Amino acid sequence: MENTLFWLIFFTLGWTLINGSEMEQNLMWHLRKVPRVVSERTFHLTSPTFEADAKMVLKKVCGIECQKELPAPSLSDLEDSLSYETVAENGTRTLTRVKVQGVVIEPTQNITTKGGSVRRRRQVYGTDSRFSILDKRFLTNFPFNTAVKLSTGCSGVLVSPSHVLTAAHCVHDGRDYIKGSKKLRVGLLKMRNKGVGKKRRGSKRSRREANAGDQREGSKENLKGRATAGRRKGSARGQRAAEGKPSFQWTRVKKTHIPKGWATGGKGDAALDYDYALLELKRAHKKKYMELGISPTIKKLPGGMIHFSGFDHDRADQLVYRFCSVSDESNDLLYQYCDAESGSTGSGVYLRLKEPNKKNWKRKIIAVYSGHQWVDVHGVQKDYNVAVRITPLKYAQICLWIHGDGANCTYG
C-alpha cells in the first residue's frame, strides 16, 4: 500500500506541475462541435414486467480484434441504436426514434494490442490498489461526493442537479428490466453523527464545509484526502466511530433512459458499446455534479490514466477510489485493469484536464465503467475491465436526455 500511495502522490504532483506549451496542449479539454441527436417520434410500448435477473445477457462480446474487422455502421444503424426507451415511475414505457444530424461516419479504429499472457478472471489480485475514502472532509466534497449508489447494487455519478449516469445493465439485462428496478432509488452518501442534537449541528456544519470545499478544488487538498484515506484504511472502524457512520439519503427515480442499442427487447443481442443509462431523480439534489466530456484517445490521456469511484461490494458502504492506465481502446470501449469488485459497475470514469484559455483544471466524465469481460485478441482469450466511452454521438444523446433539447448540446 505504501508503494501504491507513493506512485499516487508522484502521479498527481507530476502531472499538476508539468510546464511547456506542447505538453499543456495535451493536458487540455478541447471543445468541438458535436452531431445533433434529434427526437423524431415517440411510441407507447407495453409496460415492462421487471422480471429479469440482475445480470447481463451477452452471448458474445466483440473484442478488440473483432472491432478492427467490423465495417463502419451506417447512418440508419446509428439512428436505430441511439433511439431510446424511457420508463417512468408509474411503469409506462415509450420508444423515441431519433435522427442524427451533422455526423461524419468514421472508419473503425485500427487497434494495436500489447499482447501478454492469458489472465485468470480479474477483479482484484496481487496488490490491491484501491483506496477507501473515509474522511468526511473529502467524502462530502467534490469530486468524491458525485458518486452515488443504486438500490440495485450498482454505482453511478451525478451529472446534473437531477440526473445520474450509470451502466444500462444495472437496470436492464439487455432484454427486460431487472426485478429491483421497478422502484429504483439512488443513494447519496452523507455522514451521520452520533447524538440527535449533534447530528443537526454537524449536518449544517458539514454542508458549509462541503460548499466551501467546492470552491477550492486544489490538487493539494484532494491529494491529502487520498493520502489520508490510504493511511487510515486499516483503521476504518475507529474512523467511523470518531466521525460518524456513513449513511445514504435515498431518492426515487422519476424516469430511466436506455439506448435501443442495449434494450433490444429480445430481438437481438445487447451491444456492450451501449451499456449506459441516465436516471432522472424525482427530487433534485444540491451537490456539485460532474460535467460530461468527450473521451479522448489513449495518447491524450494524462499519463494514460483514468479515475473512478464506486461502492464495491467487498467494502460495505465505503466509497472506493482507484486509478489505473488504459491498456487498449476501440471506437466505443476502453480496456483497462483497474482493481474493481462488483458494485462498482456504473461508476463514472473521469479525467482532470485544463480548461482552454483558463488557468483552472476541471474534471469531466468521459466513460461509464461496465465491468469484467472476456475478449478475443489474436485468437487468445484475454480478460479486461471495460468502460464505455462517451463518444460525440453519445455525448449528444445523453445531453438530449438531460436538457430535452439538442440545441443545448452543440459543443462538447
C-alpha positions in Angstrom: 0.0 0.0 0.0 2.9 2.4 0.8 4.3 1.9 -2.7 0.9 2.5 -4.3 0.5 5.6 -2.2 3.9 6.8 -3.3 3.0 6.4 -7.0 -0.3 8.1 -6.4 1.5 11.1 -5.0 4.1 11.1 -7.7 1.5 10.9 -10.5 -0.7 13.6 -9.1 2.1 16.1 -8.4 3.9 15.2 -11.6 1.1 16.0 -13.9 0.0 19.0 -11.9 3.4 20.7 -12.1 4.2 20.0 -15.7 5.1 23.0 -17.8 5.6 23.6 -21.5 3.2 24.6 -24.2 3.2 21.3 -26.1 2.5 19.2 -23.0 0.0 21.8 -21.9 -1.9 21.3 -25.1 -2.1 17.6 -24.5 -3.5 18.2 -21.0 -6.3 20.4 -22.1 -10.0 19.9 -22.8 -10.7 20.6 -26.5 -14.3 21.7 -27.2 -15.5 20.7 -30.6 -18.8 20.7 -32.4 -20.8 17.5 -31.9 -23.5 16.0 -34.1 -27.1 16.6 -33.1 -29.4 13.8 -31.9 -33.0 15.0 -32.5 -36.1 13.3 -31.2 -38.3 12.4 -34.2 -41.3 10.4 -33.0 -42.3 8.7 -29.7 -44.3 5.4 -29.5 -46.0 4.0 -26.4 -45.0 0.4 -25.6 -46.4 -2.1 -23.2 -45.2 -1.7 -19.6 -42.2 -3.8 -18.6 -42.6 -6.9 -16.5 -39.5 -6.2 -14.3 -38.7 -9.9 -14.1 -35.1 -10.2 -15.4 -32.3 -11.2 -13.1 -29.6 -8.7 -12.3 -27.1 -9.9 -14.9 -26.1 -9.0 -18.4 -27.3 -11.1 -21.4 -24.4 -11.0 -23.7 -23.8 -14.1 -25.8 -20.5 -12.8 -27.2 -18.5 -9.7 -26.8 -16.9 -8.3 -30.0 -13.4 -7.9 -28.8 -10.5 -5.7 -29.9 -9.6 -7.8 -32.9 -13.2 -8.2 -33.9 -13.6 -4.4 -33.7 -11.0 -4.0 -36.4 -12.9 -6.2 -38.9 -16.3 -4.6 -38.4 -17.4 -2.2 -41.1 -18.3 1.3 -40.0 -22.0 1.5 -39.0 -24.4 3.2 -41.5 -26.3 6.3 -40.5 -29.6 4.3 -40.2 -27.8 1.8 -37.9 -26.6 4.6 -35.7 -30.0 6.2 -35.5 -31.6 2.8 -34.6 -29.0 2.2 -31.8 -29.3 5.8 -30.5 -33.1 5.6 -30.4 -34.1 5.1 -26.8 -36.6 3.7 -24.3 -37.9 5.7 -21.4 -39.6 4.1 -18.4 -41.5 6.4 -16.0 -42.0 5.8 -12.3 -45.6 4.7 -12.9 -44.4 1.9 -15.2 -45.3 3.5 -18.6 -42.8 2.8 -21.3 -42.1 4.7 -24.6 -39.7 4.3 -27.5 -38.3 7.5 -29.1 -36.9 7.4 -32.6 -34.2 9.8 -33.3 -32.5 11.5 -36.3 -28.8 12.2 -36.4 -27.6 15.4 -38.0 -24.1 16.5 -38.9 -22.4 13.2 -38.3 -19.4 12.0 -40.1 -19.1 8.2 -40.4 -15.5 7.4 -39.3 -13.8 4.0 -40.1 -13.2 1.6 -37.2 -10.0 2.4 -35.3 -7.0 0.3 -36.0 -6.1 -1.0 -32.6 -2.6 -2.3 -31.7 -2.8 -4.7 -28.8 0.1 -5.0 -26.4 0.0 -8.8 -26.2 0.7 -10.7 -23.0 -0.3 -14.0 -21.4 -3.8 -15.2 -20.7 -5.1 -13.9 -17.3 -7.5 -15.5 -14.9 -10.7 -13.7 -14.2 -9.6 -10.4 -12.8 -11.2 -8.1 -10.3 -8.6 -7.7 -7.6 -5.4 -9.7 -7.4 -1.9 -9.2 -6.1 -1.6 -5.7 -4.5 -5.0 -4.1 -4.1 -4.5 -0.6 -5.4 -8.0 0.7 -4.3 -8.4 3.5 -1.7 -11.3 3.7 0.7 -12.3 7.3 1.2 -13.2 7.5 4.9 -12.5 11.1 6.0 -15.8 13.0 5.8 -14.0 16.2 4.8 -13.3 14.6 1.5 -16.2 12.2 1.3 -18.7 15.1 1.2 -16.6 17.2 -1.1 -16.0 17.2 -4.9 -15.2 15.0 -6.7 -16.0 12.1 -4.3 -19.5 13.5 -3.4 -20.6 12.9 -7.1 -20.6 9.1 -6.6 -23.9 7.5 -5.8 -25.2 4.1 -5.0 -28.2 2.4 -6.8 -30.7 0.3 -5.0 -30.0 -2.5 -7.5 -26.4 -2.7 -6.1 -24.5 -0.7 -8.7 -22.9 2.7 -8.6 -23.5 5.9 -10.6 -22.4 9.5 -10.9 -24.2 12.8 -10.6 -24.2 14.7 -14.0 -26.8 17.4 -13.3 -28.9 18.5 -10.3 -31.5 15.9 -11.3 -29.6 13.2 -13.3 -27.4 10.2 -12.6 -25.3 8.4 -15.3 -24.8 4.6 -14.7 -24.5 1.4 -16.7 -27.6 0.1 -18.5 -27.2 -3.4 -17.2 -27.7 -2.1 -13.7 -31.4 -1.7 -14.6 -31.9 -3.8 -17.7 -30.3 -7.1 -18.7 -30.5 -6.4 -22.4 -33.9 -8.0 -22.9 -36.0 -6.8 -19.9 -35.8 -4.6 -16.9 -34.5 -6.3 -13.8 -36.6 -7.0 -10.7 -35.0 -4.4 -8.5 -35.5 -1.5 -11.0 -39.3 -1.3 -10.6 -38.9 1.0 -7.6 -35.5 2.2 -8.3 -33.8 4.5 -5.8 -30.5 6.4 -5.8 -28.5 6.8 -2.6 -26.4 10.0 -2.0 -23.7 9.4 0.6 -23.8 11.5 3.8 -22.3 11.4 7.3 -24.4 10.6 10.3 -23.0 12.0 13.6 -23.7 10.4 17.0 -26.4 12.1 19.0 -29.6 13.8 17.8 -28.6 17.4 18.7 -25.1 16.9 17.4 -26.4 15.4 14.3 -28.3 18.5 13.3 -25.5 20.9 14.0 -23.0 18.5 12.4 -25.1 18.2 9.3 -25.2 22.0 8.8 -21.6 22.3 9.5 -20.8 19.5 7.0 -22.8 21.3 4.4 -21.0 24.5 5.0 -17.7 22.7 4.8 -18.8 20.9 1.6 -19.9 24.2 0.0 -16.6 25.9 1.0 -14.6 22.9 -0.3 -16.3 23.0 -3.6 -14.8 26.5 -4.2 -11.3 25.2 -3.7 -10.7 22.1 -5.7 -6.9 22.4 -5.4 -4.9 19.2 -6.1 -3.2 19.5 -2.7 -6.4 19.0 -0.8 -7.6 16.2 -3.0 -4.1 14.6 -2.7 -4.2 15.0 1.1 -7.7 13.3 1.2 -6.5 10.4 -0.9 -3.3 10.0 1.2 -5.3 10.2 4.4 -7.7 7.5 3.0 -4.8 5.3 2.3 -3.1 5.6 5.7 -6.3 5.1 7.6 -7.7 2.2 5.5 -6.6 -0.3 8.2 -8.5 1.6 10.9 -11.8 2.2 9.2 -13.8 1.1 12.3 -12.1 3.6 14.5 -12.5 6.3 11.9 -16.3 5.8 11.7 -16.6 5.8 15.4 -14.8 9.1 15.7 -16.6 10.9 12.8 -19.9 9.1 12.5 -21.0 6.2 10.3 -21.7 6.8 6.6 -25.3 6.6 5.5 -27.3 7.2 2.4 -30.1 9.7 1.6 -32.3 7.7 -0.8 -34.2 9.4 -3.7 -36.7 7.7 -6.0 -36.1 7.7 -9.8 -38.6 9.5 -11.9 -37.5 8.3 -15.4 -35.0 5.9 -16.8 -33.5 6.3 -20.3 -31.7 3.4 -22.1 -30.4 3.4 -25.7 -32.0 0.9 -28.0 -28.6 -0.5 -28.8 -28.8 -2.0 -25.4 -32.5 -2.5 -24.8 -33.2 -5.0 -27.6 -36.3 -6.5 -26.1 -35.1 -10.0 -27.0 -34.9 -9.2 -30.7 -31.1 -9.3 -30.7 -28.0 -9.3 -28.5 -27.4 -6.2 -26.4 -24.3 -4.4 -27.6 -21.7 -3.6 -24.9 -21.0 -0.4 -26.7 -24.3 0.9 -25.4 -24.1 -0.2 -21.8 -25.1 3.2 -20.3 -28.3 4.7 -18.9 -29.5 8.0 -17.5 -31.7 8.2 -14.4 -33.8 11.3 -13.7 -34.3 11.9 -10.0 -37.7 12.7 -8.5 -36.1 15.2 -6.3 -33.2 17.5 -7.2 -30.0 17.5 -5.1 -27.8 20.4 -4.1 -24.5 18.7 -4.5 -21.8 19.7 -7.0 -22.0 17.3 -10.0 -19.6 16.2 -12.7 -19.9 17.5 -16.2 -19.7 15.3 -19.3 -16.8 15.3 -21.6 -15.9 13.5 -24.9 -13.5 10.7 -24.4 -10.0 11.5 -25.8 -7.8 8.8 -27.3 -5.3 7.0 -25.1 -2.5 9.2 -26.4 -4.2 12.2 -25.0 -5.0 10.8 -21.5 -2.7 12.4 -18.8 -0.2 9.7 -18.1 -2.6 7.3 -19.9 -4.6 7.2 -16.6 -8.3 7.1 -15.8 -10.0 7.5 -12.4 -13.3 6.4 -10.9 -15.0 5.9 -7.5 -17.8 3.5 -6.6 -19.3 1.3 -3.9 -17.5 -2.1 -4.2 -19.4 -4.9 -2.5 -16.5 -6.1 -0.5 -16.3 -2.8 1.3 -19.8 -2.2 2.5 -21.0 1.4 2.4 -17.4 2.7 1.7 -16.6 4.8 -1.2 -13.7 3.2 -3.1 -11.4 5.3 -5.4 -9.0 3.9 -7.9 -6.9 4.9 -10.9 -5.0 3.0 -13.5 -3.6 3.1 -17.0 -5.7 2.2 -20.1 -4.3 -0.8 -22.0 -6.3 -0.6 -25.2 -9.2 1.1 -26.9 -11.7 0.7 -29.6 -14.1 3.3 -31.0 -16.5 2.8 -28.1 -14.6 1.0 -25.3 -11.7 1.5 -23.0 -9.9 -1.7 -21.9 -8.0 -1.5 -18.6 -7.0 -3.3 -15.4 -8.3 -1.1 -12.7 -8.9 -3.1 -9.5 -12.7 -3.2 -9.1 -15.2 -5.6 -7.4 -18.8 -6.0 -8.2 -20.9 -3.0 -7.1 -18.5 -0.5 -8.7 -20.1 -1.0 -12.2 -21.9 2.1 -13.4 -19.2 4.4 -11.9 -18.3 7.5 -13.9 -14.8 7.3 -15.3 -13.2 10.8 -15.3 -10.2 12.8 -16.2 -8.8 16.1 -14.9 -7.6 18.4 -17.7 -7.1 22.1 -18.1 -9.8 24.3 -19.5 -8.9 26.2 -22.7 -7.6 29.8 -22.2 -8.0 29.4 -18.4 -5.7 28.6 -15.5 -8.1 26.2 -13.7 -8.4 22.5 -14.2 -11.7 20.6 -14.5 -12.8 17.0 -14.1 -15.2 15.5 -16.6 -16.9 12.1 -17.1 -15.5 10.5 -20.2 -16.8 6.9 -19.8 -19.0 4.6 -17.7 -17.4 1.6 -16.0 -19.2 -1.6 -17.3 -17.3 -4.4 -15.7 -15.3 -7.5 -16.5 -15.4 -9.0 -20.0 -13.5 -11.7 -21.9 -12.4 -10.7 -25.4 -10.7 -12.4 -28.2 -7.3 -11.0 -29.1 -5.5 -12.7 -32.0 -7.3 -16.0 -31.2 -6.4 -15.8 -27.5 -9.0 -15.2 -24.7 -7.9 -12.2 -22.6 -10.0 -10.5 -19.9 -10.3 -6.8 -19.2 -12.3 -4.5 -17.1 -14.2 -2.5 -19.7 -15.5 1.1 -19.7 -17.9 2.5 -22.3 -16.5 5.7 -23.9 -18.6 8.9 -24.2 -18.2 9.5 -28.0 -19.5 12.7 -29.7 -22.8 10.9 -30.6 -23.3 9.5 -27.1 -22.5 12.9 -25.7 -25.2 14.4 -27.9 -27.7 11.7 -26.9 -27.1 12.0 -23.1 -27.2 15.7 -23.4 -30.6 15.5 -25.1 -31.8 13.3 -22.2 -30.7 15.8 -19.7 -31.9 19.0 -21.4 -34.7 17.7 -23.5 -33.4 19.9 -26.4 -30.4 19.0 -28.6 -29.8 22.8 -29.2 -28.1 22.9 -25.8 -25.7 20.2 -26.8 -23.8 21.8 -29.8 -20.3 21.7 -28.3 -18.7 19.1 -26.0 
